[in-house]
Amino acid sequence: MSGHGHDHGHGHSHAHGVAPDADRRWLRAALGLLTAYMAVEVVIGVLAGSLALISDAAHMLTDAVSILLALIAMRLAARPARGGYTYGLKRAEILSAQANGITLLLLSVWLAYEAVQRLISPPTVGGAMVLWTALSGIVVNLICTWLLSKANRSSLNVEGAYQHILTDLFGFVATALSGLIVLTTGFERADAIATLVVVALMLRAGTGLVRESGRIFMEAAPAGLDPDALGDRLVSQDEVVEVHDLHIWQITSGQPALSAHILVAPGGDCHKVRRGLQELLSGEYHITHATLQVDHVGEQAEAGEVLTLGPRPGTGAQPEPPAAPDHCEDAHGPVHRPWPHRH
C-alpha cells in the first residue's frame, strides 16, 4: 500500500479458447466449398426460374462474405495493442458480426418483397431442377456447418458466420420441399412460400447478431450478468464499506472486463481486500480482466467530511451510518453499501 493507501489492482488472464489459426483453417475450407457451389446454384436458379433457389444462392453469397469478413477480422484482432488502440483491434470481430447481421436483415427485406410478388403472380418453376439442386445444397451446407462447428463459436464473429450457414441449411430444406410440391402437384406458389420461410429464418438470425453486437458496442454487461447483484456481492465482503463506479463490459466476445472504486474501512488491509475481490470475480464470475481502485474511507473527502462508521441497521440502537461523501459530481452508476439501499 502506498503512503496514501491507494491500491490499483489489475487481474488479467489471456487464454481465450481455440487458437485463431485453427479457426481460420475451418473457415477457409467452408469458404472454398460455398463459393464453388454458389456459382453453380445461380446458373440453375435462373434456368429453373426459381426465386427460392436464387434466394438460397444470394444467402450463400452472404455466407461467403460473412466468412471472409470473419477471416479479416481475426487477422486484425490478432494485432497487438499499440498507439491509441489500447485494446488493439479486437472489436473488429464484433464489427464483422454486426455486418453479418445487417446483411441478413437487408437481404430478407428484398427477398420478402420478391416472394410476395410471386405469391400474387406465380411464374413457371422447374420443380425437378429445384428439388435436386436443393438436395445437393443440403449436403454442401451440412459439410460447411460441420466445418464451422469445429471453430470457436464463443466468438460472436465465428457465431455470425455459423448462423449464416445454419440458416442457409434450413432454407435449402424448405426449397427442397417446395421443389417436391411443385413437381408432384404443380402448385408453383410453394416456391414463394419457401422463400418466406427462408426470410423468417434470416430475420431471426440477423436480429440476434445485431442485438448481441450492439450490446458490446454500447458497453452493456455480458448477458446473464446482473451488475447490481454483483455490486452487492462485492460490498458484502469483509472490510468493504462501499463500491461505486462499477463498470462491467466486454472487450470482445468471451472477454468480460470490470473496473470499480472500492472503499475500505479505516485500518483495513487494502491489498488483502483487492486480492480477495479479484479471486471472487475470477472464480465465481469468470472475470479475469478486473481493475480495482481500493482506498480507505474518507481519503478523498474534504476536511471534516470523513465518514464515521457505525453498526448496520438492525444490529443495535445506533442509527444507520451516514453515507460517504460523493466522490464526484457526476455519479457513474449506483452506489453499493453493506446495508439495504436502492439501486
N, C-alpha and C positions, 0 to 999 in steps of 0.2 A: 504494500500500500504506500502511495506517495505521501508527501508531507501533508496534503490536504485530504487524504483519504479516498481519492478517486481511483476507481478500478475499471478499466475498459477491457472487457474480455471478448475474445474472438474465438469461437469454436468452429472449425472447418474440417470437412472431410471431402475428398474429391474422387470417391469411387462411385460412378453413376451408371452401373449396369453394363449392358453389352457394348463391346468395343465398336466404335464407329466404322472401322474397316470392315467388320463382319456385316454390319447393316448395309453398307454401300454395296457389298458383293451381292446380297439378296435383292436389293433394289435394282441393280443393273441388269440382273438376269430377268426380272419381271418386265423391265422397260423394253428390253430387246424383243421379248415374246409378244408383248402388247402392240408394239409398233408394227411388227410384221403382220399380225392378224388384222389390225385395224385397216390397213390398206386394202386387204382382200375384202373385208366386210363392206367398205364403202362402195366398191365396184358392184358387189352382189346386191346391196340395198338399192342402188339406182336401177339395176336391171330388173329387180323384182318389184319395184315401185312400193317398197315397204318403208313407212316412216318409223316403224318400230326398229327395224334394222339400222336405219340411218341414225336414229336417236341413240341406239347402242354404240354405233361407231363414233358418234360425237362424244358420248360419255367415255369411250375408250381413249379418245384424244385427250380429254381432261385427265383421265387416269395417267396417261403418259406424261402430260405436263406436270401433274402433281408429283410423280416420282422424280422427274427431272429437277423440279424445284426443291424437293427433299434432298436430293444429292448435292445441289449447290449450297443449300442451307447448312448441311452437315459440314461441308468444307469450310464455310465461313465461320460456323460456330466453333470449329476446332482451332481457330487462330487465337493466340494468346492475347490477354488484355493488355492494351497499351494506349497511351495518349488519353484523349477524352473519353474513350470507351472503356470505362473501368470494369465492366463486366465482360469485356470482349464483345463478340458478335453472336452471343448465344441466342439472342431473341430473333435472329434470322430464321431459326426453325419455327418460331411462332408466327412470323410473317408468312412463311410458306404455308403453314396450316390454315391461316386465315384466308390466304389467296385460294387455297383449295376449296374452302367452304363457300367463298363468294362465287367462284366459278360454277359450283354445283347449283347455287341458287339462281344465278343468271341463266344458266342453261335450262333449268327446269321451267322458268317462265316462258322461254321461247318454245320449248317442246310442248308445254301445255296449250299454248295458243295454236300451234300446228295440229295438235291432236283434236282439239275442239272443232277446227275447220274440217277435219276428215270425218268426224262424227256426223257433221251436218251433211257433207257431200263426200262419201267414201269413194276413193279411186280403186281401180283394179289392183289386186295384190296377188303375187305369185306365192301361194301357200307352201308349196313343196320347197322352194328355194329358201323361204323364210325359216321353215322348220329345220332343215338340215344345217343351215348356217348358224342358227341359234344353238342347236345341239353342239356343234363344234365350238361355238363361243363359250358354252358352259364348261367344256373341257379345258379350254385355254384359261378361263378365269379361275377355275379350281386350282390349276397349277400356280397361277400368279398369287392367288390368295394364300396358298401354302408357302410360297416363297416369302411373302411379306410377313406371314405369321412367325417366321423364324427370326425376323429382326426384332429390335427392342421397341415394342409397342407402348411402353410407358412414355416414350417421346411423342408429344402431340403431333410433331412433324411426321413421324412414321405412321402414327394412327390415322392422320389425314389421308395419306396415300392408301392405307389399308381400307379405310371406309369407302374411298372411291372404287376400289377393286371389288369389294364385297357388294356394294350397291349395284355395280355392273353385273355381277353374277346373278343377283336376284332379277335384274332386268332381262337377262338372257333367258331365264326360266319363263318369265311372263311372255317374252317374244316367241319362244318355242311353243307355248300353249296357244298363242294367237295364230301361229302358222298352222298348227294342227287343226284348230277350229275352222280356219279359212279353207284348208284343204278338204276337210270332211263335210262341212256344212255350207260353205260358200258365204258365210257371214263375215264380210270384209271389214265391218266396223270393229271386229275383235282386234285388229292391228292398232287402231287408235286407242282402244281401251287398254291394251297392253302398254302403250306409251304413257298413258296417265298413271298406271301403276309404277312405272319407272320414275315418273315425275314425283310421285309421293315419296318414294324412297330417297330420291335426290334431295328433296326439301328437308326430310328428316335428318339426313347425314350432314347437309350443308349448315342447317341451323345449329346443330350440335357443335360443329367445328368453329363457327363464328362466335358462338356464345363462350366456349371454353377459351379460345384465343383472346377474346375481348376481356375476359376476367383477368388474364395475365397482364394484358396491356394496361388495364385500369388498376393494377396493383391490388386486386382483391385477394383475400386469404384463400388458400387452397380449398377446394370443395370438400365439405365434410369436416372442416376445422372451424370451431367457434372461437373467435378471438376473445370474447368476453369470458367464456368458460376457461380459456387458457390463462387469461389475466388473473382471474380469481384463484386459479391453481397456483400460479407463481406467488401471489401475495399471501397465500396460506402457509408458505414455508417459514421456518424458524428465522427470526430476526428481521424479516421483511416487513416494512411498515406501509409502503406504497409502491405501486407500479403505474407509471404513466408513459406517454409517448410510445405506446406499444404498437408496433407495425409488423404485420406478417404478410408476406407476398411470395411470389415465385419468380426467380430469375429466369428460368425457362421450365418446361415441363419436367417434373421429377426433382426439382431443386428448390425447395422452400427455403426462405430466409426470414430472419426475425431480428428486430432491434427494439430495445426498451431502456427506459431510465428507471433504475431500482433505487429506492430509498431504504436504508438500513437503520435500525435502532441505534442510538448513541452507544458507543462501546462495542458494537457488533463487529465481526470479522468480515470485511468486505470481500476479501479473496475467497474465503470459505463459502460465503453466500453465492458468489458468482459461479464457483465450481459446481456447487450443488444444483443451481438453476440450470446450468448448461448440461449437466448429466440428466436432469429431469427432461429437458427439451429433446435431447438426443434419444434417450431411452423410451419415453412414452409417446413423443410426437414425431420422432424421426426428423427433427430439425437440427441439422449439424452446422448450418451457417447461421450462427447467432452472435450478435454483437450487443453486449450489455454494458451500460454505464452504471456503475454502482457507487453511490455516495451515502454518507451519513445524513440523517435528517437534520435540516437546519443549516447545512453547509453553504447553500446557495441563497439563504434568506437574508433579508435586510436586518440590521441590528434591532433587537427587541422582538423579532418575529419568529424566533426559533420555536419549533413545536415542542410542547410539553406532553409527554406520553402518560396515559393512564390506562386502567383496565378496560377491556372491551365491554360493550353494553351487556347487561345481564349478569356480570360476574362480581358486582359489588355495588356499593352505594354511590361511588363516584360517577360523575356524568361522562358521557361519551367523549373521547379525546377530540380536541379541536383538529380541524383539517390543517394539513401543511399548507403554507402559503403557496399561491400559484407560482409555478416555476417560469411561466411566460404568459404574455397577454393572449396569445392565440393558442389555445389548448389543442394538442394533436391527438384527439381521441379521448375516450373515457378514462377516468382515474379509478384505479382499483385499490381498495383498502381492506384490511382484515375484517372489519365489522360490516354489517349489512349496508349496502349502498346501491344507488341507482346507476345503471349503465347508460 
